[in-house]
Amino acid sequence: MGYNDWMKYFTVEEARRALPEVRKVFTLCKELRCKAKSHVENLRRLESDAHGNAAQAAIERGQVEFLAGCLEHALKGLEELGVLLKGLDPGLVDFPHHMADGSEVYLCWREGEDDITHYHSTREGFAGRRPLPKPALRH
């Protein structure tokens, strides 16, 4: 079975309906990354201190591992939606889509954008984004 055999394809409207969940995942990921960063900083400080508290370092290490697992679980939610994760900071996702002419493209959305208004070919990345044709914007 090839990659495209299981890939979900979105209409523009289906991709738009998925955006609230995508936004929720990115918000959660930011929170988790911020918390993890704080624990990593504490852990580095404890490990660099010759008199560091080993028990506290173990707690911090456990927190980092737990938060990494939570982040992985949150990102798996995007995968289950059929969305292709392209970046975390800023959040960037692609939605596989068939254009009216049958060509396969990715509808492209970047965190902070209000709507899905751009696409790019499957061989290009974000730099190859183009505005969706006007008829596609209405679907």
Order of alpha helices (4+ residues) and beta strands (2+ residues): alpha-alpha-alpha-beta-beta-beta-beta-beta-alpha
